[in-house]
Amino acid sequence: MSTATLDNTATATADTQTALRFITCGSVDDGKSTLIGRLLVDSKSVLLDQLAGVQRGGETDLALLTDGLSAEREQGITIDVAYRYFATANRKFIIGDAPGHEQYTRNMVTAASSADAAVVLVDATKLAWATGASDALSHDLLAQTRRHTLLVNLLRVPGIVFAVNKLDAVTEAAGAFERISAALSSFAAAAGVRVTAIVPVSALKGWNVVERAETHNPGWCGYKGPSLLEILESLPVTGAETTKPFAFPVQWVEKFASSADTSQGRRVFWGRVASGGVQPGQGVTVLPSGQTARVAQVLDHARHPKSVLAGHSAGIVLDREVDVSRGDWLLATDTFKLSREISATVAWMDDEPLVAGRTYWALHGHRWIKARVKRIVHRLDINTLAEEPATQLEPNAIGHIELALQEAVATLPYVQARILGSMVLVDTASHKTSGAVLIR
């Protein structure tokens, strides 16, 4: 357990001026959509006509502010990821409301892959042992709470906050919060998850969400710390991987019509710098062709010539005409080792189990290649956290696999570089997203 702190005042200022992308996740019906609705309403980010549109039986249903699909409103569940935007006097936020159902875990993984923080909700009313019920035999957490926590940790989401919700509906709220906090701390320590904070909240009542609990209910749960929003306002954003070698996945190739343009008639290769930085004069290698060239010009998103660092879009003009297409990579010359054999952690999201020998499409950057599953090394038991031998991975399982790729790619471990270290597996027949691959 550790509390997230900022390195210095300058970093804190820069981070709080940057929008924080965070998601809410956890088990189904833990109150994720209601919590986001409460954040929007209490931070004065919802117009009166929007509030009027989410009335049910004369009362405001906060969950409807994010659950916009007709199927979501009919069933009272979240299916797709809904993004909402709001701002306080201290910071701007982009929220992703992720579904809790196991069936939609792939949607949650998609949202977490670009998040700076994750709020994992825990419904206190579902944990009988926490509320002191006499028939409670297990002190375990819900499977989806554990799964979502493990996934956001695997996806390198730096700020993980546990929000223990619905404590307003528990008789002994302080005791329940204490027991749940101990269970969460024990689980996080065993799983190697660094937790920023564990906070009690009532999304329905608004306690400790925007304003501190003691404002309306002094001494509630014995908690005297910051509110959830105050914690979110202090979290750092994910830093760009500027210290790694230059890597650039080409997304679009543009050909200027006349030499009067700033590129002097050459093609411009557009995309987002994955790692490192790019400036005129540096040498690059084109993957997969292996051709080399030098950078003649770098354009930013507004077509102004300048150097560009990781995390920002750029247009690159080379000093000579080489064959470069969408899906190719521009890499710093002689810095990457290419490989066709990949060892990786996979979050399996297909309805069909993963078995050795099957071939999938793998998306790396913007490049599609074939990938064959050589073997399944083990499966992670989300309850015991033990690595068990396995012959297949069922839907929503997390495991360790080995892949044989159709052609060599340049990679780094996911713990070092998010884009270079990740792939998506897609079924060759159904074209369904099957697995999220994190290179080890």
N, C-alpha and C positions, 0 to 999 in steps of 0.2 A: 504494500500500500504506500502510495506517495501522493502528495498534494502538488498539483501542477502549479509551478511558479514561473514568472517571466524573468529573463536574464537581467534586464535592466530597464530603466524608465523609458529609454528611447525605443526599445523593442516593444514594451507595453503600449506605448502611444501608437506605434505603427500597426500593431496587431488589432487594437481596438478600433482603429479607423478603417480596417479592412473587414468586409462582410464575413461573418462566420457561418459556414455551412454545417448544419447539424441535422441529425435524424432522430426520430423517436422510434424505438423498437421494443421488443419484448413479446410476451404471449398474447394471444387473442383476448379481447375484452379487458385488457389491463388499463384502458383509459388513455391511449396514445392520442387519438383524435380529439378527445375532450381536453386534454392537456394543451394541445396546440391552440384549440379554440379559446381556452382561458388566457393563454399568452397573448393572443391577438386582441381579445376584448379588453383585458386589463391594461394593456400597453397602449390603448386607444388607437388601434390599427384597423378597426372595423367600422364601417359606416352604418348609420341607423337603418338604411334600407336593406343592408346585408343582414343585420340582426333580425329585421322583420321577416326575412325570407327563411329563417331557420327556426321558426316557431312550431312546436308540436304540443297540442293540448293546452295552449296558453302559456307554455314555458319554453325557454330558449334551450335548444339542443345544440350545444357547442360543437359536437362532433360533426354536424352537418356543414360547418364552415370549411372542412377539408374533404369530407366524403361526398364528392360531387357526382360520381357515377350513379345511375339509376339502380343498378344492382347493389351498390353499397348502401344506398338509402333504404332499399327494400329489405335487405338482410341484416342491416345494422353492423356491418363489418367493413374493414378497409381491404380493398383488393389491389388497386394500383397505387403507386407512390404519388402523393399529391404534394406539390411544392407551393409554399406560401412565403411571402416576403413581409418583413416588418422592421421597424427601427425604433430605437430608444434614443435618449439624449446622448448616450455613450457609444452606441454601436448599431450597425446594420446586421440583419440576420436573413439567411435563406434556410427555411425549414423543409425537411423531407419527412412526410408522414408515411412510414413504412408499414406494410401489413404484418399482422401477427400470425396468421394461419400458416402452417407448414407448407401447404399447397402453393403459397405465393412467396416462398423463401427467396426465389430468384429475383423478385422485385426488390426485396430488402437488400440483397447483396449489391444490386445495381446502385441503389441509393447510397449505401455505405462506402462504395469504392471511391467516391469523390468527397466524402464528408471530413470535416475537421473535428467533429465531436459527435458523440452518440449519447442520447439519454435513454437508458434501458429502464423501462417501467416494470415495477413489481406490484402486483395486486395483493395487498395484505389480506383481503377477505378470502382469497383462494387458499391460503396457507393455514390449515387448521391448527398445526402445531404452534404457529406464531400467535394465534389468538387465544391460546390456552385451552383449546378443546380437549376434553378428557380422552377422546378416542384417537387423538393424533399420535401415530406411531413413527412417522418419518419426519426428519428435519430437513428434507431435501427441497430444493427449489424446483420450479416447473421446468420441464425439458426445453421448452422454447426460450425461456429466460436464459438458460445455460447455453443453448445453441446460438442465439443471437449475440450473446456476450463473446463467445469464442470466435464468431465470424467477424465482428467488428475489430477484435483484437488481431486476428489474422490479417485483416485488411489494413492494418496500421492506422486505424483511427486513433489519433493521439489523446483526445479527451474523452474519457468514458465516465459518465455520471449515472449512478443508480438512483432512481427516484421511486421511493416506496409510496404508492398511491392508495387512496381510499381508506386512509387511517381515520377519517371522520366517521366511518361506519364500524369501527372496532371499539369495543368497550374499554379495554386497557391498551390505549394507543401507545403509551410510552413503553410498556413491556413488549408489545408486538414489534415496535420499531427496533428496540434493542436486540431482540432475538433475530429478526430478519437481517439487521446490519451485521451481526456476528456471522450468520450463515453466508451472506454475500462476501464478507471479508475472507472467510475461510476458503470459499470456492475460488475467489480471485487469486489468492496466494497460491493455491494448488495448481491453478491453470497458468500462472505467470502473467496475469492481467494487472496492469497498473491502473488503479482507479483514482480518479480525481476527487470524487466526493460521493457520499451516500446521504441523501436528504429526504426528509419526510414531506409529503405534499398531499393536498386534497385538490385535485383538478376541478372537481364539481363545485366545491365551496370557494376555491381560490386561495386556500391557505398555503403560504410559503411558496407560491408560484412566482408572482411578480413582487409582492410585498412580503416581508418577513412574517412568519407565523405569529410572533409576539405582538404584531400590530393589532390583530383581531382576536387572538386567542393566546394570551401570555402563558408561557410554560408548557405549551402544547408539545407533547412527546418528549419533553425535557430537552428540546433542541433550541439552541440560541445562535446558530450560525447563519450564514447568508442564505437568501432565498435562491431558488433555482435560476431565476433570471440574472441575479447578481453573479452567480458562478459562471453562467454562460458569457456574461459581459467580460469576464477576466481571462477566458481561455485563449490560448494562442492559435493562430491558423497554421495549417500544414505548410512547412517551409518548402520552397522550390529546391530541387536537387541540382543546385548550381555548381557543386564541387566535383561532380562526376564528369567523365569524358562526354564530349558533345555527341548527342544522338538526336536525330530529327526524322520522324516518320512523315513521308510526303503524302499529303491529303488531296492536293489539287495542283494541276499543272496549267499555268496560264501562258499563252503566247501573245505578246504584244504585236500589234499590227504594223507599227512603224518605228523606225530607228529614232524618232523624235522623243520617244518615251525614255524615262529615266534608266531603263534596263538596256537601252541601245538595241532594241529589237530581239534580245535573247529571251528565252523562256524563264519564267519565274516559278519556283517550286514553293508552294504555300503549305503551311502546317503549323503545329505548335511544338516548340522546342521541348523535348522530353527530358533532357539532362544537359548539364554544362551550359555553354554559351557559344554564340557564333558571331564572328566579325570578319570583315574583309581581309583577305590574305591567307587565311588558314586553309590547310589541306584537308580534303574530305575524300572518303571512299564510298562508292555507291554499292549498296547491297540489294539484290544478290549478284549483280554483274561483276563487281570487283573493280570497276573502272575508277580512276582517280582524277581529281581536278582541284582547283582552288576557288575559294569564294571570292567573286568579284564585287558583289554588292549585297547588302542585307537591308531589307525594308521592314519597317514595323507595320502594325495593323492599319495605320493611316498612310502607308506608302512613303514614309519619311525615312531616308537612309540613316541607319544607326546600328549599333550592336544590340543583340537581343539575348536575354538569358532564359533559362528553363522556366516553363510555366506561362510563357508569352508567345503569341502568334508571330510568325515571321514569314517573309518572302525572300527566298535565296536565289541569287543569280550566280551561275558558275562562269569561270573564265573561258570555258570552251564548251562546245555542244557535245553532250553525252546523253545516252539513252536513259532517261529517268521517267518513271510512270508512277501513278498513284499506287501506294502500297510499298514502294521502295523506301529504303532508309538511307540517309546521309549520315555518315559516322566519322568521327575523328580518326584520321589515318593511323594504323598500327597501334590501336589502344584496346580493341575488343577481340576476344577469342571467340570464334564461331564454333557452334556445336549443333549436332543433330540429335543428341541424346539429352533428355531433360528429366531431372528429378524434381518433383513438385508436390505441393499440397493442393488438393482439389476439394472444392465444395460442390458436391454433386446435386444438380437441380432438375434432372430429367426424371420423368415418370418411369422410364425404363432403367433398370440397374446398369451400372458400369461394370463391364467384364473385360478381362484381358483378351487381346486379339482384335477388338473392334477398332475401326478407323473413323475418325471425325475430322471435320474441318476445324482448324485452329486459326484464330484471328490474333495476330501479334502486331500491335500498332494498327496500320490499315492494310496489312498484308495477309492474304489467305493462303494457308498451306495445309497439306494433309498431315494428320498425326495419328499414329497407331499406338494403342495402349499396350506396352510390353508386359507389364505386370502390375499387380496391386500389392504394394508392400505391406500396408496395414490399414486398419480402420480405427478412428478415434472413438472410444466410448465416451459420450458426452456426460454421462453420469459419474463414472469412476475416473475419467481422464486417462484411462489405460489405453495403450496402443495394442490392438488385437490383430492377429493374422486374419486375412480375409480373402475370399475368392471373388467377391463382388462388392460394390458399394450401392446401397439402396438410396432412394430419393431422400435428400436432405442430409445425407451422411457426409462426414469429413474424413478424408483419408490421404495417404501418401502413395503416389503412383510414379511410374517411369514411362516416359513417352519417347517414341522414335519418330522424328520429323522427316518429312519429304525432302526438305533442303535445310542447310545450315542457317542458323539465325544468331544474331548477336544478343546476348542477354546478360543481365545482372541479377543477383538474388533480389527477391521482392522486398526484403528488409532494407535494401540499399536504394532501389529504384522502382517506383510503382509501375511505370509504363514499360520499361525494359524487362521487368520481372513478372509481367502478367500476361496471360492469354485467356481467350474464351473458347471453349469447345462447343461446336454446333453440330447437331445430327445431320449427316449427309443426305438423308432421305426426307425427314420431316422439316428440316431447317429450324428446329427448336433449339434455343439456348440450353445446353446440356450441363456445362460445368464451368466454374471459375477456377482458373489455374494460377497458383502462386508459386513461382520458381524458387526452389530451395538453394 
